[in-house]
Structure formats: C-alpha cells, structure tokens
Amino acid sequence: MSHGYLAGRHFLQIPGPTNVPDRVLRALAAPTIDHRGPEFGRLGREILAGLQQVVKTAGPVIVFPSSGTGAWEAALVNTLSPGDRVLMFETGHFATLWRGVATRLGLAVDFAPGDWRRGVDPAAVEERLAQDRGQQIRAVCVVHNETSTGVASRVGEVRQAMDRAHHPALLMADTISSLASIDYQHDAWRVDVTVACSQKGLMLPPGLGINAVSQKALQASEAAKLPRSYWRWEEMLKPNQSGFFPYTPATNLLYGLREALRLLQEEGLDAVFARHARHAEAARRAVQAWGLDLQCLDPREYSSSLTAVRMPDGHDADAFRKVVLERFNLSLGNGLGKVQGRVFRIGHLGDFNDLMLVGTLGGIEMGLGLAGIPHKKGGVQAALEFLAGC
Ligand SMILES: Cc1ncc(COP(=O)(O)O)c(C=O)c1O
C-alpha cells in the first residue's frame, strides 16, 4: 500500500467516532473564548437546553470533558455507595466494560449472562427484581445500543418490567451509540441516569461525556457515599444554571456541540431517526443478500446505528477489514471481546447519507471477493433497490 497522499475522503464507517460534518468542523475551529465571560454563558445555556431536547428531558444534563467511560463512572459514583448491589446484563463488550467500572468502584454487580446476540430481556429484569425481596438492588444498568453487537435493548420495556416488579432501583441507560440515532426518551421512560458522549450520533470528535439526571437520581446523590470529586454533579449544577462550568470546559468542543445540535434541530429528530432506520434496513438487506449472518438475532432489537456481520467459519474478520482498508480507504468496525475476529461492524450513524452507505457497501462487497470470503453477489444491488424504492 502506498503511504503517500490518498485522494478522496476516508470512509470512517466504524460505529463511532463518526464522520464530523463540515459545519461542525468549522465551528470547532473558532478562536477559544473566555470561559468566564458573557459569550460563554450564552453558549453554555444554548447547548444544555439543546441537549435536553435530544435526551428528551426537562431535568439537568451535565457535560464533562471526558470520554464515554468517564460518563459511566460519573453515573455510578454520584448515586451509589460502596458495596451497593447493581444489576447488569451481559449484552456484549460494552456492558462487560461497564461492569468492570462498577466492580473496580467497589459495587457488587449481579451480571446476568448473555450470548452477545440479544438485548436485555425485560422479563428477566422483572424476574430478578421480583426475587430481590429485600430490595437490595440499588440500580439496573442497561446498555441501550450494544455497539459491539448491533443489538438495541428496549429500555422503555425494561422500565415497565421494573414497574411491574414494584422495585425502587434506579434505572441507568448507556445511550452512547444510540443518542440522536435511535429514539430515546429519558423522562417518558423514567430513566434516572442517561449516559452519553460526543463522538457518535452527536457527530462530534471524542471528548465530551454526558449524564442526564432525574430528580430521583439527584436525591440518591445526596446519600451516595462513593468518593467523587471531579465527577460530582453538585459542583456542575449551580454554575450550569447560568451556562457556566466549575472548571475549564472543553470550549471548542462545545462550539461544535452547539452546531451539531442546530443540525439535529434543522433536520428534526424524527427525521434523523427515520434516516438511521432506513440505512440500517438497507445494510441488513445487503448482508442477507450476501448470505452472511447478522449478529443480532431478534428483529425487534435490530440497531439503527450499526450492523454487526458474522464471518463464515474459518474466516478472519480482521484480515477482511485489512483488505478493505488498504484497497478502498474504508474503515469498518472490528469484533470486540468475545467476538474478536468473528464479526465486523458497519457503522451507519451520525452524518451519513444514501450514497455514503452505497459506497460503504460497495467497498465491503468488493472486499469480500478480494479476501476470498464465501458470499453471494448482489448485496449492493439489494440495498440500491431498497433505497430507490422508499
Ligand atoms: C455503548 C458504549 N458504551 C461505552 C463506550 C465507551 O466510551 P468511550 O470509548 O468514549 O470511553 C462505548 C464506546 O464505543 C460504547 O459504544
């Protein structure tokens, strides 16, 4: 492969970080301003209000300079105490990593096993909570969209299951690869802490971690005893009311966030969700036409953000991805954790349109041939017919 100039745009079709739109890139490049001055206050107020609309909450939204992992930690340390029991579900790699964060913080995690091909089963939530007669479980933590598998759990139904069990545990949801891509409703589903970050549906570079917080979670934070300093919500909430931050914020990322929120408003959230769902359907039709298997087994749980594709036995997904990168300058997501080498992932979230999807699928179909992966032709054609027909 030549290491000289590669003409044309790189196709960044991993499921995050996603392609950053030109308008956001230009916004990021503006000169940094005084984060204690009046202009910053206006910026802060606009982005916090805009995030409330995207998360669908009237409550506070907190933005940290951090990756998503920081937002996971913030959700736990603000609401829980050492030794508290939390219920988590092994939906895939990211659920497993969140479990690791909780365990290292000294929480006692009940980790319900899973096969990495299905989401959280609401009936299993109800059953486990019903068995917890002493109501020791303090929080149920769910990854809304499991980025390692392309499986989206039904968070609204998880809430209903918790209600049926009459259990007071907090509900926490990781929306890192679903927010602004798949419908999500913090208030309507009475989620207590929503965890999100910048680099996926929000179309920004990495660097912002987000918590949306219910009144119940705020109350829990008053009694919670896990040590916290940088992540303390209370420090944020007062200055945030006038758009300011207690420490130096990631000013330029916030410029980008303001622009990204404007883009989402201009397109309309429902249109954004419909666009993602349509591209996901086209991608699945391509995969099915190639004769390959989807990692997600239940159509009710298909992800609109990404499609994880299983490799035929004896074929290495990473060798295939290498061919696609070197020949077509297209990055596909790798298999993570238990499915390493077994799965590749097509990211179709964020700033993305029909022709970008067609280019991505074209690179994959050519790559399957070049890498000697057994498949049928016609995946791109199946996607074209679907896209042209609706
Ligand atoms: C669902 C999910 N949760 C958490 C994370 C961790 O976020 P970060 O890598 O920004 O710390 C990711 C990252 O891809 C993710 O997809």
The ligand as an SDF file (V2000), in Angstrom:
LIG
                    3D

 16 16  0  0  0  0  0  0  0  0999 V2000
  -22.1580    1.5520   24.1360 C   0  0  0  0  0  0  0  0  0  0  0  0
  -20.8330    2.1320   24.5630 C   0  0  0  0  0  0  0  0  0  0  0  0
  -20.6280    2.4060   25.8480 N   0  0  0  0  0  0  0  0  0  0  0  0
  -19.4580    2.9250   26.2760 C   0  0  0  0  0  0  0  0  0  0  0  0
  -18.4290    3.1950   25.4140 C   0  0  0  0  0  0  0  0  0  0  0  0
  -17.1470    3.7390   25.9440 C   0  0  0  0  0  0  0  0  0  0  0  0
  -16.9740    5.0600   25.5010 O   0  0  0  0  0  0  0  0  0  0  0  0
  -15.5160    5.7070   25.3620 P   0  0  0  0  0  0  0  0  0  0  0  0
  -14.7090    4.8050   24.4930 O   0  0  0  0  0  0  0  0  0  0  0  0
  -15.8060    7.0680   24.7530 O   0  0  0  0  0  0  0  0  0  0  0  0
  -14.9690    5.8230   26.7350 O   0  0  0  0  0  0  0  0  0  0  0  0
  -18.5980    2.9360   24.0650 C   0  0  0  0  0  0  0  0  0  0  0  0
  -17.5250    3.2040   23.0980 C   0  0  0  0  0  0  0  0  0  0  0  0
  -17.5890    2.9000   21.9440 O   0  0  0  0  0  0  0  0  0  0  0  0
  -19.8330    2.3860   23.6260 C   0  0  0  0  0  0  0  0  0  0  0  0
  -20.0400    2.1300   22.3380 O   0  0  0  0  0  0  0  0  0  0  0  0
  1  2  1  0
  2  3  1  0
  2 15  2  0
  3  4  2  0
  4  5  1  0
  5  6  1  0
  5 12  2  0
  6  7  1  0
  7  8  1  0
  8  9  2  0
  8 10  1  0
  8 11  1  0
 12 13  1  0
 12 15  1  0
 13 14  2  0
 15 16  1  0
M  END
$$$$
